[in-house]
């Protein structure tokens, strides 16, 4: 992991939680897994502040703890979870578009808290929505929020957190000899167990709606029992939605809107028999796809039902096919190779970057090297139809910017000498991917740093504007004339 990623994680965490969390994030990124005393010693803040910062990071699942063989607790930072803070707005927009305002508020509250019980979440969301509906005289019932919450859980957008491990059963048989040893037990460190499979997405038990209503109204009463189950956002499910939408947008641009409807229902059928992030989805029979489109003809394009087979054939042919024919059963079975589709998207991004930075002819050379896989320098200008001098200059620029790699090949039966070697130009997809991701990290860091600098530079103007707005609000409440308000403004 690069230094730019560490600085970016620190900047993102600092903007969200403050400078103490920023220092803890930067230290854990640089040092790796470290115990609490090491984090405190290497932080310029007080012990209580560092412990509170670690609590915040643990609450939002950006830091996890583990017990080592020496019975020491170490904390580990997860940079990918820190960068999820940048996508919170997209998550909220997705849920609002897919479900509605109530589910958006539920997700927003859970993103703010990191994790929470179903009881407290329903109470807070109900209060928040009722406060926004006071002017219209409307109110939402806690039972409605509970149903919306269960809907998100059933859709795998929310999941259960790790819970306390049950005490050991003395009557249980001893573990096998080849079984891995259990982690050491440290006093004060709770042993946690992650829910497996569908158990992580079981809706909560029946809530005491009477206690929920009393908490919403602020009326005294018997406090509800403590719920040991905590809930958090399933970011993998949200990223899966973005990935599928990316594929559908690409199909819509290249093959048309009816083809996107066909692909959407094919992916829905494949999701029933395959894991969400498997490299290749399960096979889907063409007859099964036609039956689904016919059954749901009211919600899809008419051409998608009429020309389903033709659209599937189009998406399985060409230089960058989306589908792969798997078998002939059921009128033909097709699979979606998600790994290859994402690789094609990566190549398209790299080609666009090369063309924007070096021009259209450099993009032509880049595409030529990709199609030939390995090519000599003398053949580039012939097949790209570019003058030799310009082709050499552009190839050198691409190699200097590490977009193009070079490998040497010795001719058989000859001595190894610089003049007798053949230099072949080729592309390294993994290197290109890492370089483009690093460029994105650097661009994000520059934008966040520039925003912080501009905000601090104009802080006096912000403070003055806030004081003026407060003064104007006070003058309106006191019934001051509009002329005096305009003069102050």
C-alpha positions in Angstrom: 0.0 0.0 0.0 1.3 3.4 -1.0 1.9 6.5 1.1 -0.7 8.4 -0.9 -3.3 5.9 0.2 -2.3 6.4 3.8 -2.5 10.2 3.6 -5.9 9.9 1.8 -7.3 7.6 4.5 -6.1 10.1 7.2 -7.6 13.0 5.4 -11.0 11.3 4.9 -11.1 10.1 8.5 -10.1 13.5 9.7 -12.8 15.3 7.8 -15.4 12.9 9.2 -14.3 12.4 12.8 -11.6 15.0 13.7 -7.8 15.2 14.0 -7.4 12.6 16.8 -8.9 9.9 14.6 -6.8 11.1 11.7 -3.6 10.6 13.7 -4.6 7.1 14.8 -5.5 6.1 11.2 -2.2 7.4 9.8 -0.2 5.6 12.5 -2.0 2.3 12.1 -1.7 2.5 8.3 2.0 3.0 8.6 2.8 0.6 11.4 0.3 -2.1 10.7 -1.3 -4.1 13.6 -0.3 -2.5 16.9 -1.5 -2.8 20.6 -3.1 0.1 22.4 0.1 1.2 24.3 2.0 1.6 21.1 -0.8 3.7 19.6 -0.9 6.0 22.6 2.9 6.5 22.7 3.0 7.4 19.0 0.1 9.8 19.2 0.5 13.5 20.2 -2.9 13.4 22.0 -3.9 12.2 25.5 -4.6 8.6 26.4 -8.4 9.1 26.8 -8.6 10.9 23.4 -6.8 8.0 21.7 -9.0 5.4 23.3 -12.1 7.4 22.3 -10.8 7.6 18.7 -10.2 3.8 18.7 -13.8 3.3 20.0 -15.1 5.4 17.1 -13.2 3.4 14.5 -14.3 0.1 16.1 -17.9 1.3 16.1 -17.7 2.0 12.4 -15.8 -1.3 11.7 -12.8 0.6 10.2 -10.6 -1.0 12.8 -10.7 -4.6 14.1 -9.0 -6.2 17.1 -7.4 -9.6 17.4 -5.6 -11.6 20.1 -2.1 -12.7 19.3 -0.4 -15.9 20.6 1.2 -13.8 23.3 -2.2 -12.9 24.6 -1.9 -9.3 23.5 -4.7 -7.3 21.8 -3.7 -5.7 18.5 -5.7 -3.2 16.4 -5.7 -3.4 12.6 -6.8 -0.7 10.2 -8.8 -1.5 7.0 -8.2 1.3 4.5 -10.9 0.1 2.1 -13.5 0.6 4.8 -12.2 4.1 5.6 -12.6 5.1 1.9 -16.2 4.0 2.0 -16.9 7.3 3.7 -16.6 9.0 0.3 -19.4 6.9 -1.1 -22.0 7.5 1.7 -23.9 10.0 -0.4 -24.2 7.5 -3.3 -25.4 4.8 -0.9 -28.2 7.1 0.4 -29.2 8.1 -3.1 -29.3 4.4 -4.2 -31.6 3.4 -1.3 -33.8 6.5 -1.7 -34.3 5.7 -5.5 -34.8 2.0 -4.9 -37.1 2.0 -1.8 -38.0 5.5 -0.5 -37.4 8.2 2.0 -38.0 6.0 5.1 -35.3 3.5 4.1 -32.9 6.4 3.3 -33.3 7.8 6.8 -32.7 4.3 8.3 -29.5 3.9 6.3 -28.4 7.4 7.1 -28.8 6.8 10.9 -27.0 3.5 10.7 -24.1 5.1 8.7 -23.8 7.8 11.4 -23.9 5.4 14.3 -21.8 2.6 12.7 -23.9 -0.1 14.4 -27.0 0.0 16.6 -29.8 -2.1 18.0 -33.1 -2.4 16.1 -35.0 -0.8 19.0 -32.9 2.4 19.2 -32.7 2.6 15.4 -36.5 2.5 15.0 -37.0 5.1 17.8 -34.5 7.6 16.4 -35.7 7.2 12.8 -39.3 7.7 13.9 -38.5 10.9 15.8 -36.4 12.3 13.0 -39.1 11.8 10.4 -41.9 13.1 12.6 -39.8 16.3 13.3 -39.5 16.9 9.6 -43.3 16.3 9.1 -44.5 18.6 11.9 -45.3 21.5 9.6 -47.6 19.3 7.4 -49.4 17.8 10.4 -48.4 14.2 9.5 -46.8 11.5 11.6 -45.3 8.2 10.8 -45.9 5.2 13.0 -43.1 3.1 14.5 -44.6 0.0 13.0 -44.0 1.4 9.6 -40.4 2.1 10.3 -40.0 -1.5 11.7 -41.4 -2.9 8.5 -39.1 -0.8 6.3 -36.2 -1.9 8.5 -37.1 -5.6 8.0 -37.4 -5.0 4.3 -33.8 -3.7 4.1 -32.6 -6.8 6.2 -34.4 -9.2 3.8 -32.8 -7.5 0.9 -29.3 -8.0 2.5 -28.7 -4.3 2.7 -28.3 -4.6 6.5 -26.8 -7.4 8.5 -26.1 -8.6 12.0 -22.8 -7.7 13.7 -20.6 -10.2 15.5 -22.1 -11.3 18.8 -20.7 -12.6 22.0 -19.7 -16.2 21.8 -21.7 -18.6 24.0 -20.0 -20.1 27.0 -18.3 -23.5 26.4 -20.5 -26.5 26.9 -18.8 -28.9 29.4 -20.8 -31.9 27.9 -19.5 -31.2 24.4 -17.0 -33.8 22.9 -13.4 -32.7 22.8 -12.2 -31.2 19.5 -10.3 -33.3 17.0 -6.6 -33.5 17.0 -6.2 -31.8 13.6 -8.6 -29.0 14.5 -7.1 -25.5 14.7 -6.5 -24.4 18.3 -9.0 -21.8 19.6 -7.7 -18.2 20.1 -6.3 -17.4 23.5 -8.7 -15.9 26.0 -7.7 -12.6 27.5 -9.4 -11.0 30.4 -11.5 -8.0 29.3 -11.6 -9.0 25.6 -15.0 -10.4 24.6 -14.9 -13.4 22.3 -17.0 -12.6 19.2 -18.6 -14.9 16.7 -19.6 -13.7 13.2 -23.0 -15.0 12.0 -22.7 -17.3 9.0 -24.7 -17.5 5.9 -28.4 -16.5 6.0 -28.2 -16.2 9.8 -26.6 -12.7 9.3 -29.7 -11.6 7.5 -32.5 -12.9 9.7 -35.0 -10.1 10.6 -35.1 -9.1 14.2 -37.4 -10.7 16.7 -40.7 -9.1 17.5 -40.1 -5.6 18.9 -42.0 -4.3 21.9 -44.0 -1.6 19.9 -45.5 -0.3 23.1 -42.0 0.5 24.5 -41.0 2.0 21.1 -44.1 4.3 21.1 -43.4 5.4 24.7 -39.8 6.2 23.8 -40.9 8.1 20.7 -43.4 10.2 22.7 -41.0 10.6 25.6 -43.5 9.1 28.1 -42.1 7.3 31.2 -42.5 3.5 31.4 -40.7 0.3 31.9 -37.4 0.3 30.0 -37.2 -2.3 27.2 -34.9 -5.3 27.7 -31.4 -4.9 26.3 -31.1 -6.3 22.8 -27.7 -8.0 22.3 -28.1 -8.0 18.5 -26.4 -5.0 16.7 -27.0 -4.2 13.1 -24.7 -2.6 10.5 -24.7 -1.7 6.8 -23.7 -4.5 4.3 -21.4 -2.5 2.1 -20.7 -5.5 -0.1 -24.4 -5.5 -1.2 -24.4 -1.8 -2.0 -21.2 -2.2 -4.1 -22.8 -5.1 -5.8 -25.6 -2.8 -6.9 -23.1 -0.3 -8.3 -21.3 -3.1 -10.2 -24.5 -4.4 -11.7 -25.6 -0.9 -12.7 -22.2 -0.3 -14.3 -22.7 -3.4 -16.5 -26.3 -2.4 -17.4 -25.3 1.1 -18.4 -22.6 -0.4 -20.6 -25.0 -2.8 -22.3 -27.5 0.0 -22.8 -25.0 2.2 -24.5 -23.6 -0.5 -26.8 -26.7 -2.7 -27.5 -29.7 -0.6 -26.6 -32.2 -0.3 -23.8 -34.1 -3.6 -24.6 -30.8 -5.4 -24.3 -30.2 -3.9 -20.9 -33.6 -5.2 -19.8 -32.6 -8.7 -21.0 -29.3 -8.5 -19.1 -31.0 -7.2 -16.0 -33.3 -10.3 -15.8 -30.5 -12.6 -16.8 -28.4 -11.4 -13.9 -31.4 -11.8 -11.6 -31.8 -15.4 -12.6 -28.0 -16.0 -12.3 -28.0 -14.5 -8.8 -30.3 -17.3 -7.6 -27.6 -20.0 -8.3 -24.3 -18.2 -7.8 -22.5 -16.2 -5.2 -22.6 -12.4 -5.5 -18.9 -11.9 -6.1 -18.0 -15.0 -8.0 -15.9 -14.5 -11.2 -18.5 -16.2 -13.3 -22.2 -16.4 -12.8 -24.2 -19.6 -13.0 -25.6 -20.7 -16.4 -29.1 -19.5 -17.3 -31.2 -21.3 -19.9 -32.6 -19.2 -22.7 -36.1 -20.7 -22.3 -36.1 -19.8 -18.6 -35.1 -16.2 -19.5 -37.9 -16.0 -22.1 -40.5 -17.2 -19.6 -39.4 -14.6 -17.1 -39.5 -11.8 -19.6 -43.0 -12.9 -20.8 -44.2 -13.1 -17.2 -42.9 -9.6 -16.4 -43.8 -8.1 -19.8 -45.5 -5.1 -18.2 -42.3 -3.8 -16.7 -39.8 -4.4 -19.5 -39.4 -3.1 -23.1 -41.6 -4.7 -25.7 -38.6 -5.5 -27.9 -36.9 -7.3 -25.1 -39.6 -9.9 -25.0 -40.0 -10.1 -28.8 -36.3 -10.3 -29.7 -34.8 -11.8 -26.6 -32.8 -14.5 -28.5 -31.3 -12.0 -30.9 -30.2 -9.7 -28.1 -28.6 -12.6 -26.2 -26.7 -13.5 -29.4 -25.5 -10.0 -29.9 -24.3 -9.8 -26.3 -22.4 -13.1 -26.7 -20.5 -12.0 -29.9 -18.1 -9.3 -30.8 -14.6 -8.4 -29.6 -15.8 -7.7 -26.0 -18.7 -10.1 -25.4 -20.7 -9.9 -22.2 -22.1 -13.4 -22.3 -20.5 -16.8 -23.0 -22.5 -19.8 -24.4 -22.2 -22.6 -21.8 -24.3 -25.4 -23.3 -27.2 -26.3 -25.6 -29.8 -27.4 -23.0 -33.0 -25.4 -22.7 -32.5 -23.6 -26.0 -28.9 -22.7 -25.0 -27.3 -21.8 -21.7 -25.4 -18.6 -21.2 -23.1 -17.3 -18.4 -22.0 -13.8 -17.5 -18.2 -13.8 -17.0 -18.0 -10.8 -14.6 -14.3 -11.0 -14.3 -13.7 -10.6 -18.0 -16.3 -7.8 -18.2 -14.5 -5.8 -15.5 -11.2 -6.4 -17.3 -12.7 -4.9 -20.4 -13.9 -1.9 -18.5 -10.4 -1.5 -17.1 -8.9 -1.6 -20.6 -11.4 1.0 -21.8 -10.4 3.3 -18.9 -6.7 2.8 -19.7 -7.3 3.6 -23.4 -9.2 6.7 -22.6 -6.5 7.9 -20.2 -3.8 7.3 -22.9 -5.8 9.1 -25.5 -6.5 12.1 -23.3 -2.8 12.5 -22.2 -0.9 11.7 -25.4 -3.4 12.1 -28.2 -5.3 9.9 -30.6 -2.3 8.4 -32.3 -0.8 7.3 -29.0 -4.2 5.7 -28.3 -3.9 3.9 -31.6 -0.5 2.5 -30.7 -1.8 1.4 -27.3 -4.7 -0.5 -28.9 -2.3 -2.0 -31.4 0.0 -3.3 -28.7 -2.9 -4.7 -26.8 -4.3 -6.6 -29.9 -0.9 -8.0 -30.8 0.2 -8.7 -27.2 3.9 -8.6 -28.2 5.2 -6.4 -31.0 8.6 -5.1 -32.2 9.3 -1.4 -32.6 9.8 -1.7 -36.4 6.3 -3.1 -36.8 4.5 -0.5 -34.8 4.6 2.3 -37.4 3.7 -0.1 -40.2 0.6 -1.5 -38.7 -0.5 1.8 -36.9 0.1 3.7 -40.2 2.1 6.5 -38.4 5.4 8.0 -39.5 8.4 6.0 -38.0 9.8 9.0 -36.2 6.5 10.0 -34.5 5.7 6.3 -33.7 9.1 5.9 -31.9 8.5 9.2 -30.0 5.0 8.2 -28.9 6.1 4.7 -27.9 9.0 6.1 -25.9 6.6 8.5 -24.1 4.2 5.7 -23.3 7.1 3.6 -22.0 8.4 6.5 -19.9 5.0 6.9 -18.4 4.9 3.1 -17.7 1.9 2.6 -19.8 3.9 0.2 -22.0 6.4 -2.4 -20.8 9.4 -3.8 -22.7 10.9 -7.3 -22.6 14.0 -8.5 -24.4 14.2 -11.7 -26.4 17.5 -13.3 -27.6 17.5 -14.8 -31.0 18.3 -18.6 -30.9 21.9 -19.7 -31.7 23.4 -16.2 -31.2 25.5 -14.6 -28.5 23.9 -12.3 -26.0 24.8 -8.8 -27.1 22.8 -5.6 -27.0 22.7 -5.4 -30.8 21.5 -8.9 -31.1 18.5 -8.7 -28.8 14.9 -8.2 -29.9 12.9 -5.8 -27.8 9.2 -6.5 -27.6 6.6 -4.0 -26.4 3.6 -5.4 -24.4 1.1 -4.3 -21.8 0.8 -5.4 -18.2 -2.8 -5.2 -17.1 -2.1 -5.6 -13.4 0.5 -2.8 -13.5 -1.9 -0.5 -15.4 -4.6 -1.2 -12.9 -2.4 -0.3 -9.9 -1.1 2.8 -11.6 -4.6 4.1 -12.4 -5.8 3.4 -8.9 -2.8 5.3 -7.5 -3.7 8.2 -9.8 -7.2 8.2 -8.5 -5.9 8.2 -4.9 -3.6 11.1 -5.7 -6.5 13.1 -7.4 -8.8 12.5 -4.4 -6.1 13.6 -1.9 -5.4 16.8 -3.9 -9.1 17.7 -4.0 -9.6 17.1 -0.3 -6.5 19.1 0.6 -7.5 21.9 -1.7 -10.9 22.0 -0.2 -9.5 22.2 3.4 -7.1 24.9 2.4 -9.8 27.0 0.8 -12.1 26.5 3.8 -9.4 27.6 6.3 -8.5 30.6 4.1 -12.0 31.9 4.1 -12.9 30.9 7.6 -13.4 34.6 8.6 -15.9 35.1 5.9 -17.8 32.0 7.0 -17.9 33.2 10.6 -19.1 36.7 9.5 -21.8 35.2 7.4 -23.0 33.1 10.2 -23.1 36.1 12.6 -25.1 38.1 10.0 -27.6 35.3 9.5 -28.1 35.0 13.3 -28.6 38.7 13.6 -31.1 38.8 10.7 -33.1 35.9 12.3 -33.2 37.7 15.6 -34.4 40.9 13.9 -37.2 39.1 12.1 -38.4 37.6 15.4 -38.4 41.1 16.9 -40.5 42.5 14.0 -37.9 44.9 12.7 -38.7 46.8 9.5 -37.6 45.4 6.2 -35.5 48.5 5.4 -33.3 47.9 8.4 -33.0 44.2 7.6 -31.9 45.1 4.0 -29.4 47.6 5.4 -27.8 44.9 7.7 -27.7 42.5 4.8 
